[in-house]
Amino acid sequence: MSQFTQKEQVLDLVVDSAEIVRMLGRSIEKGKIDPASAMTNLASALRKLETATEYLRRRWKNIFRTLYW
């Protein structure tokens, strides 16, 4: 996967997670969401952040491998 595509994917995942949390906060303030749905949405946001973290770990691992080997 190219570096540019990977960067776009990481950015999309982080932005999506932020949007999920923002919308969830608004729904909780208005009292329009049940606890089970809130937990499901938070889990979705967390999975997206974990995926973005994994992309970054792989990228840095490859960078360090080329620098030190």
C-alpha positions as CSV (number, residue, x, y, z in Angstrom):
1,M,0.0,0.0,0.0
2,S,1.4,3.4,-0.9
3,Q,2.3,5.9,1.8
4,F,-0.3,8.4,0.5
5,T,-3.2,6.0,0.5
6,Q,-2.2,4.8,4.0
7,K,-2.1,8.4,5.2
8,E,-5.6,9.1,3.8
9,Q,-6.9,5.9,5.5
10,V,-5.5,6.9,8.9
11,L,-6.9,10.4,8.6
12,D,-10.3,9.1,7.6
13,L,-10.4,6.7,10.5
14,V,-9.4,9.4,13.0
15,V,-11.9,11.8,11.6
16,D,-14.7,9.2,11.6
17,S,-13.9,8.4,15.2
18,A,-14.1,12.0,16.2
19,E,-17.4,12.5,14.4
20,I,-18.9,9.4,16.1
21,V,-17.8,10.7,19.6
22,R,-19.1,14.2,18.8
23,M,-22.5,13.0,17.6
24,L,-22.7,10.6,20.5
25,G,-22.1,13.4,23.0
26,R,-24.8,15.5,21.4
27,S,-27.3,12.5,21.6
28,I,-26.4,11.9,25.2
29,E,-26.9,15.6,26.0
30,K,-30.3,15.6,24.4
31,G,-31.2,12.2,26.0
32,K,-32.0,10.7,22.6
33,I,-29.8,7.6,22.9
34,D,-30.0,4.4,25.0
35,P,-27.0,3.1,26.9
36,A,-26.6,0.0,24.7
37,S,-26.4,2.1,21.5
38,A,-24.0,4.5,23.2
39,M,-21.7,1.6,24.1
40,T,-21.9,0.2,20.5
41,N,-21.0,3.6,19.0
42,L,-18.1,4.1,21.4
43,A,-16.8,0.6,20.6
44,S,-17.0,1.4,16.9
45,A,-15.0,4.6,17.4
46,L,-12.4,2.7,19.5
47,R,-12.1,0.0,16.8
48,K,-11.4,2.7,14.2
49,L,-8.7,4.3,16.4
50,E,-7.1,0.9,17.0
51,T,-7.0,0.3,13.2
52,A,-5.4,3.7,12.6
53,T,-2.9,2.9,15.4
54,E,-2.0,-0.4,13.7
55,Y,-1.4,1.3,10.4
56,L,0.9,3.8,12.1
57,R,2.8,1.0,13.9
58,R,3.4,-0.9,10.7
59,R,4.6,2.2,9.0
60,W,7.0,3.1,11.7
61,K,8.2,-0.4,12.0
62,N,9.1,-0.4,8.3
63,I,10.8,3.0,8.6
64,F,13.0,1.8,11.5
65,R,13.8,-1.4,9.7
66,T,15.1,0.4,6.7
67,L,17.1,2.9,8.8
68,Y,18.9,0.3,11.0
69,W,19.3,-2.7,8.7
